[in-house]
Amino acid sequence: MRHRALAAGIAAVAAVVVVSGTAMALGPTTFQRPPETSGTPLPPPSDFATAASSTTNSSAGLPVGPSVTLSGPTPVTTATPLPGSTYFLVGQTPPIATPAPTPVPTPVPDTVANARAYARTRLDARQFSCVDVLWESESKWKPWATNATTGAYGIPQSLPPTKMATAGRNWRTSPMTQVTWGLQYIAVRYGTACQAWTFRISHGWY
């Protein structure tokens, strides 16, 4: 009898769990579990979602705004702009392009050989052969040659010697200056070197 009363008390206090369908009761509180759907398909999407996902909105009848096309290159800002760039940071000034240095020509040594080569570039082969023999007979192509009788001086035997100063202040020692003046003298007085040589043959001077 005692065991039956204890069992009845425990049964009254203990939670009564009733599982019936989808309802579960535990003591005074009842929890309603949502129904579980197995294999039930989802409802179809709305018309708006279908139209929005369409690749051609105009065919779905939805109003679309004006299209905007961006064109032209996008400027790329760098820490150091190029000299020809038109895009700079705020407060940044374009660098000044430094021009390449102009190579300095190598000076030609002022020698008799180079003076002869210069005369060759100013005359054709025949005229150079005439001036070559003319100055060989006058001074042997020596820039310091001096005629003891007349005082004529230099490779072209200028008389007076100071005439050669018109070609350069270094006329006393420069073969290039003397040859430059001598070619000008021949061109003005005789026209050609061969005519000067012809005059030299017949007169003994030119």
Backbone as JSON Lines, residues from 0, in Angstrom:
{"i":0,"aa":"M","n":[0.83,-1.2,0.0],"ca":[0.0,0.0,0.0],"c":[0.86,1.25,0.0]}
{"i":1,"aa":"R","n":[1.92,1.16,0.83],"ca":[2.83,2.31,0.91],"c":[3.52,2.52,-0.42]}
{"i":2,"aa":"H","n":[3.93,1.5,-1.07],"ca":[4.61,1.63,-2.35],"c":[3.68,2.19,-3.4]}
{"i":3,"aa":"R","n":[2.41,1.86,-3.32],"ca":[1.46,2.39,-4.31],"c":[1.25,3.89,-4.13]}
{"i":4,"aa":"A","n":[1.2,4.36,-2.84],"ca":[1.02,5.81,-2.6],"c":[2.21,6.58,-3.08]}
{"i":5,"aa":"L","n":[3.46,6.05,-2.88],"ca":[4.67,6.74,-3.33],"c":[4.71,6.82,-4.84]}
{"i":6,"aa":"A","n":[4.31,5.76,-5.47],"ca":[4.31,5.78,-6.94],"c":[3.28,6.75,-7.48]}
{"i":7,"aa":"A","n":[2.14,6.87,-6.78],"ca":[1.13,7.82,-7.24],"c":[1.6,9.24,-7.07]}
{"i":8,"aa":"G","n":[2.37,9.53,-5.98],"ca":[2.89,10.9,-5.78],"c":[3.92,11.29,-6.81]}
{"i":9,"aa":"I","n":[4.78,10.34,-7.09],"ca":[5.81,10.63,-8.12],"c":[5.17,10.86,-9.46]}
{"i":10,"aa":"A","n":[4.13,10.11,-9.73],"ca":[3.45,10.29,-11.02],"c":[2.77,11.63,-11.1]}
{"i":11,"aa":"A","n":[2.27,12.14,-9.94],"ca":[1.59,13.44,-9.96],"c":[2.56,14.57,-10.15]}
{"i":12,"aa":"V","n":[3.75,14.44,-9.52],"ca":[4.74,15.54,-9.61],"c":[5.53,15.48,-10.89]}
{"i":13,"aa":"A","n":[5.82,14.27,-11.35],"ca":[6.66,14.13,-12.55],"c":[5.98,14.72,-13.76]}
{"i":14,"aa":"A","n":[6.81,15.09,-14.72],"ca":[6.27,15.64,-15.97],"c":[5.61,14.56,-16.76]}
{"i":15,"aa":"V","n":[4.52,14.93,-17.33],"ca":[3.79,14.01,-18.18],"c":[4.12,14.35,-19.61]}
{"i":16,"aa":"V","n":[4.73,13.43,-20.24],"ca":[5.13,13.65,-21.64],"c":[4.14,12.94,-22.53]}
{"i":17,"aa":"V","n":[3.53,13.73,-23.35],"ca":[2.56,13.15,-24.27],"c":[3.08,13.4,-25.67]}
{"i":18,"aa":"V","n":[3.35,12.39,-26.34],"ca":[3.78,12.52,-27.74],"c":[2.62,12.06,-28.58]}
{"i":19,"aa":"S","n":[2.0,12.99,-29.2],"ca":[0.87,12.66,-30.04],"c":[0.97,13.49,-31.3]}
{"i":20,"aa":"G","n":[1.32,12.9,-32.35],"ca":[1.46,13.65,-33.61],"c":[2.65,14.57,-33.53]}
{"i":21,"aa":"T","n":[2.37,15.87,-33.4],"ca":[3.44,16.87,-33.33],"c":[3.43,17.62,-32.03]}
{"i":22,"aa":"A","n":[2.58,17.25,-31.04],"ca":[2.5,17.97,-29.76],"c":[3.3,17.24,-28.72]}
{"i":23,"aa":"M","n":[4.07,18.0,-27.94],"ca":[4.86,17.44,-26.85],"c":[4.59,18.26,-25.62]}
{"i":24,"aa":"A","n":[4.18,17.64,-24.51],"ca":[3.87,18.35,-23.26],"c":[4.86,17.93,-22.22]}
{"i":25,"aa":"L","n":[5.4,18.87,-21.51],"ca":[6.36,18.62,-20.45],"c":[5.96,19.47,-19.26]}
{"i":26,"aa":"G","n":[5.36,18.85,-18.26],"ca":[4.89,19.6,-17.1],"c":[3.82,20.57,-17.52]}
{"i":27,"aa":"P","n":[3.89,21.77,-16.89],"ca":[2.87,22.77,-17.24],"c":[3.12,23.49,-18.53]}
{"i":28,"aa":"T","n":[4.33,23.32,-19.12],"ca":[4.68,24.07,-20.35],"c":[4.54,23.17,-21.54]}
{"i":29,"aa":"T","n":[3.94,23.71,-22.61],"ca":[3.75,22.94,-23.85],"c":[4.55,23.58,-24.98]}
{"i":30,"aa":"F","n":[5.36,22.84,-25.71],"ca":[6.17,23.32,-26.84],"c":[5.57,22.79,-28.13]}
{"i":31,"aa":"Q","n":[5.25,23.71,-29.02],"ca":[4.66,23.34,-30.29],"c":[5.76,23.27,-31.33]}
{"i":32,"aa":"R","n":[6.12,22.14,-31.8],"ca":[7.17,21.99,-32.81],"c":[6.58,22.24,-34.18]}
{"i":33,"aa":"P","n":[7.32,23.03,-35.05],"ca":[6.77,23.33,-36.39],"c":[6.68,22.07,-37.23]}
{"i":34,"aa":"P","n":[5.76,22.09,-38.07],"ca":[5.6,20.9,-38.92],"c":[6.79,20.72,-39.83]}
{"i":35,"aa":"E","n":[7.19,19.52,-40.0],"ca":[8.29,19.19,-40.92],"c":[7.71,18.79,-42.26]}
{"i":36,"aa":"T","n":[8.31,19.43,-43.3],"ca":[7.85,19.11,-44.66],"c":[8.92,18.29,-45.33]}
{"i":37,"aa":"S","n":[8.53,17.24,-45.85],"ca":[9.48,16.37,-46.55],"c":[9.04,16.23,-47.99]}
{"i":38,"aa":"G","n":[9.93,16.78,-48.89],"ca":[9.63,16.64,-50.32],"c":[8.64,17.65,-50.83]}
{"i":39,"aa":"T","n":[8.27,18.65,-50.02],"ca":[7.31,19.65,-50.5],"c":[8.05,20.72,-51.3]}
{"i":40,"aa":"P","n":[7.72,20.97,-52.57],"ca":[8.45,21.98,-53.39],"c":[8.16,23.38,-52.87]}
{"i":41,"aa":"L","n":[9.19,24.28,-53.05],"ca":[9.03,25.68,-52.68],"c":[8.09,26.37,-53.64]}
{"i":42,"aa":"P","n":[7.47,27.44,-53.2],"ca":[6.58,28.18,-54.12],"c":[7.38,28.86,-55.21]}
{"i":43,"aa":"P","n":[6.8,29.05,-56.37],"ca":[7.52,29.69,-57.5],"c":[7.87,31.13,-57.14]}
{"i":44,"aa":"P","n":[8.98,31.66,-57.72],"ca":[9.35,33.05,-57.44],"c":[8.32,34.01,-57.98]}
{"i":45,"aa":"S","n":[8.34,35.21,-57.41],"ca":[7.38,36.22,-57.85],"c":[7.73,36.7,-59.24]}
{"i":46,"aa":"D","n":[6.8,37.41,-59.86],"ca":[7.02,37.96,-61.2],"c":[8.15,38.98,-61.2]}
{"i":47,"aa":"F","n":[8.26,39.74,-60.13],"ca":[9.29,40.78,-60.07],"c":[10.68,40.16,-60.02]}
{"i":48,"aa":"A","n":[10.82,39.09,-59.21],"ca":[12.13,38.43,-59.14],"c":[12.51,37.81,-60.46]}
{"i":49,"aa":"T","n":[11.52,37.24,-61.14],"ca":[11.8,36.65,-62.45],"c":[12.22,37.7,-63.45]}
{"i":50,"aa":"A","n":[11.54,38.86,-63.43],"ca":[11.87,39.94,-64.38],"c":[13.22,40.53,-64.06]}
{"i":51,"aa":"A","n":[13.56,40.65,-62.78],"ca":[14.84,41.26,-62.4],"c":[16.0,40.39,-62.8]}
{"i":52,"aa":"S","n":[15.8,39.05,-62.77],"ca":[16.9,38.15,-63.13],"c":[17.01,37.94,-64.62]}
{"i":53,"aa":"S","n":[16.09,38.48,-65.37],"ca":[16.13,38.3,-66.82],"c":[17.27,39.11,-67.4]}
{"i":54,"aa":"T","n":[17.91,38.62,-68.44],"ca":[19.03,39.34,-69.08],"c":[18.56,40.51,-69.9]}
{"i":55,"aa":"T","n":[17.3,40.49,-70.34],"ca":[16.77,41.6,-71.12],"c":[15.58,42.14,-70.36]}
{"i":56,"aa":"N","n":[15.8,43.22,-69.62],"ca":[14.73,43.8,-68.83],"c":[13.63,44.4,-69.7]}
{"i":57,"aa":"S","n":[14.02,44.86,-70.89],"ca":[13.01,45.47,-71.74],"c":[11.96,44.47,-72.16]}
{"i":58,"aa":"S","n":[12.35,43.2,-72.35],"ca":[11.37,42.2,-72.76],"c":[10.41,41.87,-71.64]}
{"i":59,"aa":"A","n":[10.81,42.07,-70.36],"ca":[9.91,41.8,-69.23],"c":[8.96,42.95,-68.97]}
{"i":60,"aa":"G","n":[9.17,44.04,-69.68],"ca":[8.26,45.16,-69.51],"c":[8.6,46.07,-68.36]}
{"i":61,"aa":"L","n":[9.81,45.94,-67.78],"ca":[10.17,46.81,-66.67],"c":[10.84,48.08,-67.18]}
{"i":62,"aa":"P","n":[10.55,49.21,-66.58],"ca":[11.2,50.47,-67.03],"c":[12.66,50.47,-66.58]}
{"i":63,"aa":"V","n":[13.53,50.87,-67.48],"ca":[14.96,50.96,-67.19],"c":[15.41,52.39,-67.4]}
{"i":64,"aa":"G","n":[16.41,52.82,-66.64],"ca":[16.94,54.18,-66.75],"c":[17.89,54.31,-67.93]}
{"i":65,"aa":"P","n":[18.36,55.53,-68.17],"ca":[19.3,55.74,-69.29],"c":[20.62,55.06,-69.02]}
{"i":66,"aa":"S","n":[21.21,54.48,-70.08],"ca":[22.5,53.82,-69.94],"c":[23.61,54.86,-70.0]}
{"i":67,"aa":"V","n":[24.66,54.63,-69.24],"ca":[25.8,55.53,-69.2],"c":[27.03,54.75,-69.62]}
{"i":68,"aa":"T","n":[27.75,55.27,-70.62],"ca":[28.96,54.61,-71.12],"c":[30.16,55.46,-70.75]}
{"i":69,"aa":"L","n":[31.08,54.89,-70.01],"ca":[32.31,55.58,-69.64],"c":[33.36,55.29,-70.7]}
{"i":70,"aa":"S","n":[34.0,56.33,-71.21],"ca":[35.01,56.16,-72.25],"c":[36.23,56.96,-71.88]}
{"i":71,"aa":"G","n":[37.33,56.65,-72.57],"ca":[38.57,57.36,-72.32],"c":[39.44,56.62,-71.33]}
{"i":72,"aa":"P","n":[40.74,56.86,-71.4],"ca":[41.65,56.16,-70.49],"c":[41.51,56.65,-69.07]}
{"i":73,"aa":"T","n":[41.69,55.76,-68.15],"ca":[41.67,56.11,-66.73],"c":[43.06,56.53,-66.3]}
{"i":74,"aa":"P","n":[43.24,57.74,-65.8],"ca":[44.58,58.17,-65.42],"c":[45.12,57.34,-64.26]}
{"i":75,"aa":"V","n":[46.38,57.04,-64.36],"ca":[47.06,56.29,-63.31],"c":[48.02,57.24,-62.62]}
{"i":76,"aa":"T","n":[47.79,57.52,-61.36],"ca":[48.62,58.45,-60.62],"c":[49.78,57.7,-60.0]}
{"i":77,"aa":"T","n":[50.96,58.16,-60.27],"ca":[52.16,57.54,-59.72],"c":[52.84,58.51,-58.78]}
{"i":78,"aa":"A","n":[53.74,57.97,-58.01],"ca":[54.46,58.81,-57.05],"c":[55.33,59.84,-57.77]}
{"i":79,"aa":"T","n":[55.95,59.44,-58.86],"ca":[56.78,60.35,-59.65],"c":[56.25,60.4,-61.06]}
{"i":80,"aa":"P","n":[55.59,61.5,-61.46],"ca":[55.02,61.55,-62.8],"c":[56.09,61.62,-63.86]}
{"i":81,"aa":"L","n":[55.73,61.13,-65.04],"ca":[56.63,61.22,-66.17],"c":[56.66,62.65,-66.68]}
{"i":82,"aa":"P","n":[57.74,63.04,-67.39],"ca":[57.81,64.43,-67.88],"c":[56.66,64.81,-68.8]}
{"i":83,"aa":"G","n":[56.15,63.86,-69.59],"ca":[55.06,64.17,-70.5],"c":[53.69,63.89,-69.96]}
{"i":84,"aa":"S","n":[53.57,63.52,-68.68],"ca":[52.29,63.16,-68.11],"c":[51.48,64.4,-67.78]}
{"i":85,"aa":"T","n":[50.13,64.26,-67.85],"ca":[49.24,65.38,-67.52],"c":[48.5,65.14,-66.22]}
{"i":86,"aa":"Y","n":[48.81,64.07,-65.52],"ca":[48.15,63.76,-64.27],"c":[49.17,63.83,-63.14]}
{"i":87,"aa":"F","n":[48.88,64.65,-62.14],"ca":[49.8,64.83,-61.04],"c":[49.01,64.84,-59.74]}
{"i":88,"aa":"L","n":[49.7,64.54,-58.67],"ca":[49.1,64.65,-57.37],"c":[48.97,66.12,-56.97]}
{"i":89,"aa":"V","n":[48.13,66.38,-55.98],"ca":[47.93,67.76,-55.53],"c":[49.25,68.29,-54.99]}
{"i":90,"aa":"G","n":[49.66,69.44,-55.5],"ca":[50.9,70.05,-55.06],"c":[52.14,69.48,-55.72]}
{"i":91,"aa":"Q","n":[51.96,68.57,-56.66],"ca":[53.1,67.95,-57.33],"c":[53.38,68.64,-58.64]}
{"i":92,"aa":"T","n":[54.61,68.91,-58.92],"ca":[55.01,69.58,-60.15],"c":[55.71,68.58,-61.06]}
{"i":93,"aa":"P","n":[55.5,68.72,-62.37],"ca":[56.14,67.79,-63.29],"c":[57.64,67.97,-63.29]}
{"i":94,"aa":"P","n":[58.38,66.88,-63.42],"ca":[59.84,67.01,-63.48],"c":[60.28,67.64,-64.79]}
{"i":95,"aa":"I","n":[61.36,68.35,-64.74],"ca":[61.92,68.99,-65.92],"c":[62.81,67.98,-66.64]}
{"i":96,"aa":"A","n":[62.46,67.74,-67.9],"ca":[63.23,66.78,-68.68],"c":[64.61,67.36,-68.97]}
{"i":97,"aa":"T","n":[65.63,66.61,-68.61],"ca":[67.0,67.06,-68.84],"c":[67.44,66.63,-70.23]}
{"i":98,"aa":"P","n":[67.76,67.59,-71.11],"ca":[68.18,67.19,-72.46],"c":[69.51,66.45,-72.43]}
{"i":99,"aa":"A","n":[69.65,65.57,-73.39],"ca":[70.9,64.82,-73.48],"c":[72.04,65.76,-73.82]}
{"i":100,"aa":"P","n":[73.17,65.59,-73.18],"ca":[74.3,66.5,-73.48],"c":[74.77,66.34,-74.91]}
{"i":101,"aa":"T","n":[75.08,67.47,-75.52],"ca":[75.58,67.47,-76.88],"c":[77.04,67.05,-76.87]}
{"i":102,"aa":"P","n":[77.37,66.0,-77.62],"ca":[78.76,65.57,-77.62],"c":[79.68,66.64,-78.18]}
{"i":103,"aa":"V","n":[80.78,66.84,-77.51],"ca":[81.76,67.83,-77.95],"c":[82.64,67.19,-79.01]}
{"i":104,"aa":"P","n":[82.71,67.81,-80.21],"ca":[83.55,67.21,-81.25],"c":[85.02,67.21,-80.84]}
{"i":105,"aa":"T","n":[85.67,66.16,-81.22],"ca":[87.1,66.04,-80.93],"c":[87.87,67.0,-81.82]}
{"i":106,"aa":"P","n":[88.67,67.89,-81.24],"ca":[89.41,68.83,-82.07],"c":[90.44,68.13,-82.95]}
{"i":107,"aa":"V","n":[90.57,68.64,-84.15],"ca":[91.53,68.08,-85.1],"c":[92.89,68.71,-84.83]}
{"i":108,"aa":"P","n":[93.91,67.9,-84.64],"ca":[95.24,68.49,-84.42],"c":[95.67,69.37,-85.57]}
{"i":109,"aa":"D","n":[96.24,70.5,-85.22],"ca":[96.65,71.48,-86.23],"c":[98.03,71.1,-86.75]}
{"i":110,"aa":"T","n":[98.02,70.17,-87.69],"ca":[99.28,69.69,-88.27],"c":[99.27,69.93,-89.77]}
{"i":111,"aa":"V","n":[100.46,69.8,-90.38],"ca":[100.56,69.96,-91.83],"c":[99.76,68.87,-92.54]}
{"i":112,"aa":"A","n":[99.8,67.66,-92.03],"ca":[99.06,66.56,-92.66],"c":[97.56,66.84,-92.65]}
{"i":113,"aa":"N","n":[97.04,67.34,-91.54],"ca":[95.61,67.64,-91.49],"c":[95.28,68.85,-92.35]}
{"i":114,"aa":"A","n":[96.21,69.8,-92.47],"ca":[95.99,70.95,-93.35],"c":[95.93,70.51,-94.81]}
{"i":115,"aa":"R","n":[96.76,69.58,-95.18],"ca":[96.72,69.03,-96.54],"c":[95.41,68.29,-96.77]}
{"i":116,"aa":"A","n":[94.98,67.52,-95.78],"ca":[93.72,66.79,-95.9],"c":[92.55,67.77,-96.04]}
{"i":117,"aa":"Y","n":[92.61,68.88,-95.33],"ca":[91.56,69.89,-95.45],"c":[91.52,70.47,-96.86]}
{"i":118,"aa":"A","n":[92.71,70.77,-97.43],"ca":[92.76,71.31,-98.79],"c":[92.2,70.3,-99.79]}
{"i":119,"aa":"R","n":[92.41,69.01,-99.52],"ca":[91.9,67.97,-100.41],"c":[90.37,67.94,-100.4]}
{"i":120,"aa":"T","n":[89.76,68.23,-99.24],"ca":[88.3,68.23,-99.17],"c":[87.69,69.46,-99.85]}
{"i":121,"aa":"R","n":[88.48,70.51,-100.04],"ca":[87.96,71.74,-100.66],"c":[88.14,71.75,-102.17]}
{"i":122,"aa":"L","n":[88.96,70.85,-102.71],"ca":[89.27,70.85,-104.13],"c":[89.06,69.45,-104.71]}
{"i":123,"aa":"D","n":[88.84,69.4,-106.01],"ca":[88.79,68.09,-106.64],"c":[90.22,67.58,-106.84]}
{"i":124,"aa":"A","n":[90.34,66.39,-107.39],"ca":[91.66,65.75,-107.48],"c":[92.63,66.56,-108.35]}
{"i":125,"aa":"R","n":[92.15,67.09,-109.46],"ca":[93.05,67.84,-110.36],"c":[93.51,69.13,-109.71]}
{"i":126,"aa":"Q","n":[92.57,69.88,-109.13],"ca":[92.93,71.15,-108.52],"c":[93.85,70.94,-107.3]}
{"i":127,"aa":"F","n":[93.62,69.86,-106.57],"ca":[94.49,69.62,-105.42],"c":[95.91,69.28,-105.89]}
{"i":128,"aa":"S","n":[96.04,68.54,-106.98],"ca":[97.38,68.23,-107.48],"c":[98.12,69.5,-107.88]}
{"i":129,"aa":"C","n":[97.39,70.51,-108.37],"ca":[98.02,71.77,-108.76],"c":[98.47,72.57,-107.53]}
{"i":130,"aa":"V","n":[97.6,72.66,-106.52],"ca":[97.98,73.42,-105.33],"c":[99.07,72.69,-104.55]}
{"i":131,"aa":"D","n":[99.06,71.36,-104.66],"ca":[100.08,70.57,-103.95],"c":[101.47,70.87,-104.52]}
{"i":132,"aa":"V","n":[101.58,70.86,-105.83],"ca":[102.88,71.12,-106.43],"c":[103.25,72.6,-106.3]}
{"i":133,"aa":"L","n":[102.25,73.48,-106.3],"ca":[102.52,74.91,-106.15],"c":[103.14,75.21,-104.79]}
{"i":134,"aa":"W","n":[102.55,74.72,-103.73],"ca":[103.06,75.04,-102.39],"c":[104.29,74.2,-102.04]}
{"i":135,"aa":"E","n":[104.44,73.06,-102.71],"ca":[105.67,72.31,-102.53],"c":[106.86,73.1,-103.09]}
{"i":136,"aa":"S","n":[106.65,73.75,-104.23],"ca":[107.73,74.54,-104.82],"c":[107.95,75.85,-104.08]}
{"i":137,"aa":"E","n":[106.91,76.4,-103.45],"ca":[107.04,77.68,-102.74],"c":[107.65,77.51,-101.34]}
{"i":138,"aa":"S","n":[107.18,76.53,-100.58],"ca":[107.6,76.43,-99.17],"c":[107.85,75.02,-98.69]}
{"i":139,"aa":"K","n":[107.68,74.02,-99.58],"ca":[107.77,72.62,-99.17],"c":[106.79,72.31,-98.03]}
{"i":140,"aa":"W","n":[105.67,73.03,-98.03],"ca":[104.59,72.84,-97.05],"c":[105.09,73.07,-95.61]}
{"i":141,"aa":"K","n":[106.03,73.98,-95.44],"ca":[106.52,74.29,-94.1],"c":[105.88,75.58,-93.61]}
{"i":142,"aa":"P","n":[105.18,75.55,-92.47],"ca":[104.49,76.75,-91.99],"c":[105.43,77.87,-91.54]}
{"i":143,"aa":"W","n":[106.69,77.59,-91.29],"ca":[107.63,78.63,-90.87],"c":[108.58,79.07,-92.01]}
{"i":144,"aa":"A","n":[108.35,78.58,-93.21],"ca":[109.22,78.92,-94.34],"c":[109.19,80.42,-94.6]}
{"i":145,"aa":"T","n":[110.38,81.01,-94.78],"ca":[110.49,82.46,-95.0],"c":[111.4,82.72,-96.19]}
{"i":146,"aa":"N","n":[110.92,83.55,-97.1],"ca":[111.74,83.95,-98.24],"c":[112.69,85.04,-97.78]}
{"i":147,"aa":"A","n":[113.96,84.72,-97.86],"ca":[114.96,85.67,-97.36],"c":[115.01,86.96,-98.16]}
{"i":148,"aa":"T","n":[114.58,86.93,-99.42],"ca":[114.64,88.12,-100.26],"c":[113.41,88.99,-100.11]}
{"i":149,"aa":"T","n":[112.26,88.4,-100.23],"ca":[111.02,89.17,-100.21],"c":[110.36,89.23,-98.84]}
{"i":150,"aa":"G","n":[110.64,88.27,-97.98],"ca":[109.98,88.21,-96.69],"c":[108.65,87.45,-96.71]}
{"i":151,"aa":"A","n":[108.34,86.82,-97.85],"ca":[107.12,86.02,-97.93],"c":[107.21,84.9,-96.89]}
{"i":152,"aa":"Y","n":[106.04,84.53,-96.33],"ca":[106.08,83.64,-95.17],"c":[104.98,82.59,-95.25]}
{"i":153,"aa":"G","n":[105.31,81.43,-94.67],"ca":[104.32,80.37,-94.49],"c":[104.18,79.44,-95.68]}
{"i":154,"aa":"I","n":[103.25,78.53,-95.56],"ca":[103.01,77.54,-96.61],"c":[102.64,78.21,-97.93]}
{"i":155,"aa":"P","n":[101.72,79.18,-97.95],"ca":[101.38,79.81,-99.24],"c":[102.29,80.96,-99.61]}
{"i":156,"aa":"Q","n":[103.29,81.27,-98.75],"ca":[104.22,82.38,-98.99],"c":[103.48,83.7,-99.17]}
{"i":157,"aa":"S","n":[102.8,84.07,-98.09],"ca":[102.04,85.31,-98.08],"c":[103.0,86.49,-98.0]}
{"i":158,"aa":"L","n":[102.68,87.55,-98.78],"ca":[103.49,88.76,-98.78],"c":[102.58,89.99,-98.8]}
{"i":159,"aa":"P","n":[102.59,90.79,-97.74],"ca":[103.33,90.54,-96.48],"c":[102.67,89.41,-95.69]}
{"i":160,"aa":"P","n":[103.39,88.84,-94.72],"ca":[102.86,87.71,-93.95],"c":[101.6,88.06,-93.16]}
{"i":161,"aa":"T","n":[101.45,89.33,-92.76],"ca":[100.3,89.71,-91.93],"c":[98.96,89.56,-92.64]}
{"i":162,"aa":"K","n":[98.97,89.39,-93.95],"ca":[97.7,89.16,-94.65],"c":[96.97,87.93,-94.1]}
{"i":163,"aa":"M","n":[97.72,86.95,-93.66],"ca":[97.11,85.7,-93.19],"c":[96.37,85.88,-91.86]}
{"i":164,"aa":"A","n":[96.52,87.05,-91.22],"ca":[95.81,87.31,-89.96],"c":[94.31,87.35,-90.17]}
{"i":165,"aa":"T","n":[93.87,87.58,-91.41],"ca":[92.42,87.58,-91.68],"c":[91.81,86.19,-91.51]}
{"i":166,"aa":"A","n":[92.63,85.15,-91.56],"ca":[92.14,83.78,-91.4],"c":[92.29,83.28,-89.97]}
{"i":167,"aa":"G","n":[93.06,83.98,-89.16],"ca":[93.24,83.54,-87.78],"c":[94.4,84.25,-87.12]}
{"i":168,"aa":"R","n":[94.27,84.45,-85.81],"ca":[95.33,85.15,-85.08],"c":[96.58,84.29,-84.92]}
{"i":169,"aa":"N","n":[96.44,83.0,-85.14],"ca":[97.58,82.08,-85.0],"c":[98.26,81.8,-86.33]}
{"i":170,"aa":"W","n":[98.21,82.73,-87.24],"ca":[98.71,82.53,-88.6],"c":[100.22,82.22,-88.64]}
{"i":171,"aa":"R","n":[100.98,82.64,-87.64],"ca":[102.43,82.42,-87.65],"c":[102.79,80.94,-87.49]}
{"i":172,"aa":"T","n":[101.97,80.19,-86.78],"ca":[102.32,78.8,-86.45],"c":[101.29,77.77,-86.9]}
{"i":173,"aa":"S","n":[100.14,78.18,-87.36],"ca":[99.06,77.25,-87.65],"c":[99.04,76.87,-89.13]}
{"i":174,"aa":"P","n":[99.33,75.61,-89.46],"ca":[99.2,75.18,-90.86],"c":[97.76,75.3,-91.36]}
{"i":175,"aa":"M","n":[96.78,75.04,-90.51],"ca":[95.39,75.11,-90.94],"c":[95.0,76.54,-91.3]}
{"i":176,"aa":"T","n":[95.43,77.5,-90.51],"ca":[95.12,78.9,-90.8],"c":[95.81,79.34,-92.08]}
{"i":177,"aa":"Q","n":[97.06,78.96,-92.28],"ca":[97.79,79.35,-93.48],"c":[97.17,78.75,-94.74]}
{"i":178,"aa":"V","n":[96.77,77.47,-94.67],"ca":[96.17,76.82,-95.83],"c":[94.8,77.43,-96.12]}
{"i":179,"aa":"T","n":[94.04,77.75,-95.08],"ca":[92.73,78.37,-95.28],"c":[92.88,79.7,-96.0]}
{"i":180,"aa":"W","n":[93.83,80.51,-95.57],"ca":[94.06,81.8,-96.23],"c":[94.57,81.6,-97.65]}
{"i":181,"aa":"G","n":[95.49,80.64,-97.84],"ca":[96.06,80.42,-99.18],"c":[95.01,79.99,-100.19]}
{"i":182,"aa":"L","n":[94.04,79.14,-99.79],"ca":[92.98,78.74,-100.71],"c":[92.08,79.91,-101.07]}
{"i":183,"aa":"Q","n":[91.79,80.78,-100.09],"ca":[90.99,81.96,-100.37],"c":[91.73,82.9,-101.32]}
{"i":184,"aa":"Y","n":[93.02,83.07,-101.12],"ca":[93.83,83.94,-101.97],"c":[93.83,83.46,-103.41]}
{"i":185,"aa":"I","n":[94.02,82.15,-103.61],"ca":[94.03,81.59,-104.96],"c":[92.68,81.75,-105.63]}
{"i":186,"aa":"A","n":[91.58,81.5,-104.9],"ca":[90.24,81.6,-105.48],"c":[89.94,83.02,-105.92]}
{"i":187,"aa":"V","n":[90.36,84.01,-105.12],"ca":[90.06,85.4,-105.45],"c":[90.95,85.91,-106.6]}
{"i":188,"aa":"R","n":[92.23,85.59,-106.57],"ca":[93.18,86.17,-107.54],"c":[93.25,85.4,-108.85]}
{"i":189,"aa":"Y","n":[93.17,84.04,-108.79],"ca":[93.38,83.25,-109.99],"c":[92.17,82.4,-110.38]}
{"i":190,"aa":"G","n":[91.25,82.22,-109.51],"ca":[90.06,81.43,-109.83],"c":[90.21,79.98,-109.45]}
{"i":191,"aa":"T","n":[91.32,79.34,-109.93],"ca":[91.56,77.93,-109.63],"c":[93.03,77.75,-109.27]}
{"i":192,"aa":"A","n":[93.3,76.63,-108.62],"ca":[94.69,76.33,-108.24],"c":[95.55,76.04,-109.46]}
{"i":193,"aa":"C","n":[94.97,75.41,-110.49],"ca":[95.75,75.12,-111.69],"c":[96.12,76.39,-112.44]}
{"i":194,"aa":"Q","n":[95.26,77.37,-112.45],"ca":[95.6,78.64,-113.08],"c":[96.69,79.37,-112.29]}
{"i":195,"aa":"A","n":[96.66,79.24,-110.97],"ca":[97.73,79.82,-110.16],"c":[99.05,79.13,-110.43]}
{"i":196,"aa":"W","n":[99.0,77.81,-110.59],"ca":[100.22,77.09,-110.9],"c":[100.75,77.45,-112.28]}
{"i":197,"aa":"T","n":[99.9,77.62,-113.26],"ca":[100.31,78.03,-114.6],"c":[100.99,79.4,-114.56]}
{"i":198,"aa":"F","n":[100.44,80.34,-113.77],"ca":[101.05,81.65,-113.62],"c":[102.4,81.53,-112.93]}
{"i":199,"aa":"R","n":[102.52,80.67,-111.95],"ca":[103.78,80.48,-111.23],"c":[104.86,79.95,-112.16]}
{"i":200,"aa":"I","n":[104.48,79.06,-113.1],"ca":[105.47,78.49,-114.02],"c":[106.04,79.57,-114.94]}
{"i":201,"aa":"S","n":[105.18,80.45,-115.42],"ca":[105.62,81.46,-116.37],"c":[106.25,82.69,-115.71]}
{"i":202,"aa":"H","n":[105.94,82.99,-114.43],"ca":[106.45,84.21,-113.8],"c":[107.44,83.92,-112.66]}
{"i":203,"aa":"G","n":[107.42,82.74,-112.16],"ca":[108.33,82.42,-111.07],"c":[107.75,82.81,-109.7]}
{"i":204,"aa":"W","n":[106.63,83.35,-109.68],"ca":[105.92,83.69,-108.44],"c":[104.42,83.68,-108.74]}
{"i":205,"aa":"Y","n":[103.62,83.81,-107.77],"ca":[102.17,83.85,-108.02],"c":[101.52,84.83,-107.05]}
